[in-house]
């Protein structure tokens, strides 16, 4: 199931990049790219562990601080 969902997400990312032309794509390290099996909304390959969101937030802060 996770492999199937990752495949969908990869395809959606390609479509998004082609259609929207984003200025920046946030990539989180593999060590934090882990599904959270205890997530309050249930097991899903796109509910991540807390360090994933913490790293993503730090990357967002870096990106926006460069603009100032």
Secondary structure as UniProt FT lines:
FT   HELIX           2..20
FT   HELIX           30..32
FT   TURN            37..38
FT   TURN            40..41
FT   TURN            45..46
FT   HELIX           50..66
//
